[in-house]
Amino acid sequence: MRVLFAPDKFKGSLGAAEAAAIMARGWCGVWPESEIALHPLADGGDGSLDVLQASLGGEWMETAARNARGRTQPVRWLWQRDRRTAWIETARVVGLAKLPEAERDPLTASSAGVGEVIASAMREGAENIMICLGGIATNDAGCGMAAALGFRFLDRHGRDIEPVPASLLRVERIETPPIKKQIEVMALTDVRNPLLGLEGASSVYGPQKGAAPCDVEILENALRHIAEIARRDIMAPDPMIPGTGAAGGLGYGVMAFLGGHLLDGSETIGELTGLPAAVRASDLVVTGEGRLDAQTAAGKAPAHVARLAREQGKPVIAIVGSMADKAGNGIFDAVFPLVREPHDLAAAMRDAAYMLEKTAAEAASSVKLGKVR
């Protein structure tokens, strides 16, 4: 039995590589004769650069850039010098997890630090910028990023405005910076939400970043206004394009301000790391993540793994931290959650490694006994 372990991270507890190794250890305790392959994955969100660096190589670079609250910090990004390609993970720059709850306020948070890292990569000689979106504290549609790269957001008197959501309704004009060296920009997303509307960045993800119900309306109106100005002044694209709502609208910002394109994060990272061939060489595929829910099927790595396995006629199971009711129906041949009943979240995260190894052993027993086919 050739078993491929291809999980994403268990957010807040285990990285993808650590999770894969622990799954394999638990499995081999029950089925030691299994032939094991490890293939850690990411979907374009936080943790993506670790997976990419382990697979593709490249050197770590460090840049001083502002976090979402404007404090300067060191940020690591990945540089493939031979390809003149820079990889930037937004969660490392303006990540939500980097802020205590008391500082989480998407009305005043800025993505300027992302622009500062892009500028640093360009000074290094980057011709291709790959941006992994997700896990961030901002909801400014990339306006902060754009300002850091020379775009100006002006009020009706021609005065510069700091382009955070609380101020965006005052913007009357956007001016582009002088023409600089042309670069190719791609952004990897793990969601297909548009910028605006009930499924948009503000409505769906604003509350996760600290927005109260009244704040969500302000955020929505601010992004709607800036999208109208951007369409008029810089020929920005339709804000309802799937994926433009990723990372607080940073997906939209990449397209509008940088002329970039959006890519499916799970599919792109899977292709770059050789996932299709790894699935093809296996008899059984085991994937997983911290929580299996409605968002899993919308673009998360485990769903992409399952699709590849189905295409190649391979059984696929998921080992997950927890799951919403019926979330795995039709996607996996079986789902094994670490937590099957009400459980203290802090305790579950603390004991994640032990629980994952134990659950992987249970999965191996079920497969070995023919309970999963």
URWO-V250642 format. One record per backbone hydrogen bond with DSSP energy under -0.5 kcal/mol. CO is the residue of the C=O (numbers start at 1). NH is the residue of the N-H. If there is no record, write none. Layout:
# URWO-V250642
co = [CO CO]
nh = [NH NH]
This chain:
# URWO-V250642
co = [1 1 2 2 2 3 3 4 4 5 7 9 9 10 10 14 15 16 17 18 19 20 21 22 23 24 25 26 27 27 31 34 35 37 43 45 47 48 49 50 51 52 52 53 59 61 63 63 65 67 68 71 73 75 77 78 78 79 79 80 80 80 81 84 84 85 86 87 88 88 89 89 90 90 91 94 95 96 100 101 103 105 105 106 107 111 111 112 113 114 115 116 117 118 119 120 121 121 122 127 128 128 129 129 130 130 131 131 132 135 135 140 142 143 144 145 146 146 147 152 152 153 154 154 155 159 161 162 164 164 165 167 168 173 175 183 184 185 186 187 187 188 189 193 193 194 195 195 197 197 200 200 201 201 202 205 206 206 207 212 212 213 214 215 216 217 218 219 220 221 222 223 224 225 226 227 228 229 230 230 231 238 239 239 241 243 244 245 245 246 246 247 248 249 250 251 252 253 253 254 254 255 261 263 263 264 265 266 267 268 269 270 271 274 275 276 277 279 283 284 285 286 287 288 289 290 291 292 293 293 295 296 296 299 300 301 302 303 304 305 306 307 308 309 310 315 316 316 317 318 318 319 320 321 322 324 326 328 328 334 335 336 338 344 345 346 347 349 351 352 353 354 355 356 357 358 359 360 361 362 363 364 365 366 366 367]
nh = [3 35 4 283 284 5 37 6 286 39 41 11 290 13 14 10 19 20 21 22 23 24 25 26 27 28 29 30 30 31 34 36 3 5 266 48 51 52 53 54 55 56 57 57 79 77 65 75 73 70 110 67 65 63 61 80 87 59 81 83 84 85 84 127 128 80 130 78 90 132 92 93 93 94 95 137 98 99 103 104 105 108 109 139 166 114 115 116 117 118 119 120 121 122 123 124 125 126 125 184 86 130 131 186 88 132 133 188 90 96 97 143 146 147 148 149 149 151 150 154 175 161 172 173 158 155 163 164 167 168 168 170 171 154 152 185 129 261 131 189 263 133 265 243 245 201 201 202 200 203 204 205 205 206 206 209 209 211 210 215 216 217 218 219 220 221 222 223 224 225 226 227 228 229 230 231 232 233 234 236 235 241 195 196 244 246 252 248 249 250 251 250 141 253 254 255 256 257 258 258 260 259 187 189 265 268 269 270 271 272 273 275 274 278 279 280 281 282 315 4 317 6 319 8 321 322 293 324 296 297 300 299 300 266 304 305 306 307 308 309 310 311 312 314 313 285 333 334 287 320 336 289 338 339 292 327 329 331 332 318 337 320 340 348 349 350 351 352 355 356 357 358 359 360 361 362 363 364 365 366 367 368 369 371 372 370]
